[in-house]
């Protein structure tokens, strides 16, 4: 029987690598939430946080925002404006801050651009509630147009990885290189097998009940070593998830994922130099998918990281950035 940790959350099991079991246990936990919500709703409710409040805390200034097709997009643009451009795309429930380590390590030689994708971070929800993969690919093109970027290297983690490679498929003339970090793209074996998102009460609850311990548990689960997760990182994830509109956007995004349009068979058509980076302790998208990408994309290179989870660029920013620098330097026109 599980006890509790020092946050009041159920204690984690040492053998947490069995993601199927954790998915089922998560479903039972949600059912438990539904059962007790009447008694604890007022106490457990977590309000949305106003955008201006979060911008004062996490934005560097008004220059970090640009209008893209009617969306006020938060982004950061570091490094020399005449340097080769590296555009970095974060994953689900994340934000541009996931790339801070790369920006610090690479901005001496590269122009490192990273947006908060719609439904995430300080950008907030898409005004038309468009969270299909095709909509993100279209958004990326409009974002690059707005910044005047004709061609760039693209890096993406998880969902951001799939946005990057689909964009490279559709616009091969605009992607000079591709870096996939624990990327989405191949079908996973289970998509909401319990039908949780079809239960009307649960999405409503999840859009309002977002305890910090649950966010902490999720972030720790992403890392290969949970002890590397500092409190301020958990605070940032918790805050930005609660940015007004983001929780509803996240639920809508997950609903769309239950019936995705898969394009992985097109990966063999990629003609862009590709580096695949993967954490060997990734329980969200297991390392075998790194080999799937390598086997499908012509001439793709794979680098894996022992003791890293789903976001190795956060856990090992200097090591992963060194691999990026080496890879990009080998590509024509990417080095300085």
N, C-alpha and C positions, 0 to 999 in steps of 0.2 A: 504494500500500500504506500502511495506517495505521501510524503509529508509536505512541509512548506519551507520556502527559502526565506531569506531575511527581508524580502519585499512583500511577503504575504501571498505570493504566487505559489502554486503547486511546485514542488521540487522537481528538478530535471533528472531524468534517468541517465545513467552512465552510458547505456547502450542506445543512445538516441539516433543511431544511424539508420534504423529501419523506418524509412519515411512512410511506408504504407501504414504501419501501426500507428505512427504519430498522426497521420491524417484521420484515421478512425477515432483515435483518442480525442483529436481536436473536435470531431463531430459530436462526440459524447459530451465534451466540455461545453460546446455551444448549446446542446440540448439542455444541459444543466443550467446554463445562463437563462435560457427561456423559462425554465421552471421556477427560478427564484427571482426573476426580474421584478415581479410585483412588489416584493418586499424591499428591494434595494435600489429601485430605479432612481429615486431622488439622490441618493448618496453616490451612486455609481456614474451618474450622468457627467459627461465631459463636454463642455460647451465648445462650439467652434471658436477659433481665435481670429480676430479681425486682421485683414491683410495689412493694414497700415501699422498695426502693432508688431507684426512679425517682420515687416520690412525694416523697421527701426532696429530690430535685433539682428537680422541676418543679411540684409542688403548693404552694399558699400555706398550706395547713393543712387540718384535718379539716372545717372549714366549707365547703370546696369539693367535698364529696361528698354525694350524696343517693341514697337507695334508690328505684329505679323498677322496679316489677314484678320484684323480686328481683335487679336489677342494681345494683351500686354504681357510680354514675355520677359522673364527674369533670366539674365545670362551674365557670364563673365568672359572677358576677352583680355588675355594676358600675353605678354611677349611682344617682340618687335612687329610692327604692322607689315613690314616687307619680308618677314620670315615665312617659310613654308607653314601652311595652316594644318593644325590637328584639331578636329571637332570631336568632342567626347560626349556620348549620350548615356545617361544613367538608366537604371532599371526601375522596375515597379516598386512603389512606395518609397523611392529614394529621391535624391535631388542632385543638383550640380556639385554640391559639396563633396560628393563621393570621389571626385577627381582632384581635390585640392592638392594631394600629394604629388600627382603627376604635373600639375601646373607649376608647383614650386620647383620641381626637378627639371622640367623641360622648357620653361619659358625663357631661358637664356638663348635658346637656339630655335624655338618654334613659337608660332602664334597659337596659343592654346585657347580654344573657344568651347564653352560648355553651357548649354541652356538647361533651364528647368522645363521639361516637357509638359504639355497640357495635362492638367489633372494632378500635378506634382509641384512640390516646392512653393516658391513665391509666385509662380505663373498662375496657379489656380486652375479652375475647371475650364473646359472648352465650352464656349458659348452655345454651340450646337450639339453638345453632348456626343461628340464624335471621337470614339476611342478605338476604332478598328485599326489594325496595323496599317492599312492603306492610308488612313487619315494621318497617322504619324509620319509616314513616308512623305506624304504631300506637305505636311507641316515643315519637315526638314528642308525640303526644297525651297519653300517660301522664306524660311529663316535665313538660309544661305543667300538667297536673292537680296533680302533686306540688308544684309551685312556686306553685300558686294563680293561675296566669295564664289568664284567660278569653279574652282577645283580645290580639293583638300583630301588629306588622309582622314579616314573615319574610324573612330574607336567606339565600341559600345559594350556595355555590360548587361547581361540578361536580356530584358525586353529591348534595351537600347542597342544591343548587338543585332537583334533581328531587324530593327529599324534600319541600322547601318547597312546590313548586307542586302536587304530588299531595295534600299535606295541605290546601292552599287549595281544591282541587277538592272534597275530601271534607268539609271543614269550613269553608265560606265565612263562617260567622258568627264564626269565631275568627281569621281572617286579615284584618287591616285594610289591609294593603299587602304587596306582594311585590317583592323585589329579587333578580334572577337574575344571578349573576356567572359567566360562562362555564359555563352550566348544562348538565348532561346532560338528555336527554329525547327527542330525535329519534334514530332508528336511525342508527348509523354504518355505513360501507360494509363494514367487515371486523371480524369477531369471531373471534379466535384461528384464522386461516385455515390455519395449519400443524398444528392439532390438538395443540399443545404440551401443553396441560393434560390430554390424554387419555393421554399417555405416563406410565406409573406412576412412573418414576424421577424425572422432573423436578420434580413438586410436592414430593416428599420432599427433593430437593436444595435447592430454593428456600426451603423452610421452615427450612433450617439454614445455608445459605450466603448471607450477606447482607453482602458486603464494603462498607466505607465508600465506596470509590470508585464502586460501582454506585449507591448512594444519592445521592452527590454528583452523578453524571451525571444521574440522574433529576430531582433538584431543579433543576439548572442548565437542564435541558430545559424545565422548566415556566416559567422566567422568559424574558421577552423579551430581556433583556440578562443573560447568565450572570454577568457581573462584579459584579452586584448581590447575589450569593449569598454571605453571610459564612460563615466556618467554623463558628461556633457554631450557625447555623441548620441546617447539614448534620448537626452532632453531635446536635441535638435530634431531627431526623427519623430518624436512624440509631438513636438510643436508643429512641425510642417505638415504632418498628417492631419492635424486639426485646423489647418488653415481653412477658412470658410469655403465650402464647396469641395474640398479635396477628398473627404471621406465618401461622399456620394459618388464622386468621380471614380474613386478606387473600386467601389462595389460595381459600378457600371462596367468598368474595364474588366473585372474578373468575370462578370456575366458574359461579356463578349468573348472572353477566352474559352468559355465552355463550348463554343461552336466556331472554332477558328478556321481561317482559310490558310491551309498549309501550302507553302511554296518550296519546300526543301528539295524537291526533285529538280528545281531549277538551279540549285547551287552548282551543279556541274557546268553551267554556262558562265560562271563568273570568270572573268579574265583580269582580275585585279590582284596584285600581290597581297597575300593574306597571311597574317600571323594569328594563331589561335592560342590564347592563354587560358589556363584552367587551374583551379585549386583542387588538389587531390582529395580534400575533405569536403567537397561540395555535395551536400545532401539534397539540395533543391534540384540541381541538374547534374547528375553524376558524371564523373570524368569520362565514362565511356562515350559520352556525346562529343568530347573533344576529338576522339578518333573518328567519329561519324563525319564531323566537319572536314577533318584532314583527308578522309577517304573520298569525299565527294567534291571538294573544291580543288581544282588543279593546282599542284605545287604548293599547297598550303603547308606552313611550318607550325609545329606544335611545341609549346613550352608549358610544362606543368610545375606546380609549386607544392612541395611537401608541407603539410601543416597549414595550408590555406584553404578557406572555404569558398563561398559563392562570390566573394568580392575581394580577390587577391590584391587589387590596386589600392584598397583601403588598408589591408593587413600588412602588405609589403610594398609600399609606394616606391621606395628607392630601387628595390630589386626589379620590380615590374617595369618601372620607368627606364631602367638601364637596358632592358630587353627591347623596349620600344625604340629607344634611341639607336641602338645597334641595327634593328630591323629597318627603320626609316632611312638611316644613313646608307643602307645598301640599295635603296630604290632611287632611280634616276630623278633628279630634281627635288628630292626630299631633304637632302643635307645642305648645310650652309658652307 
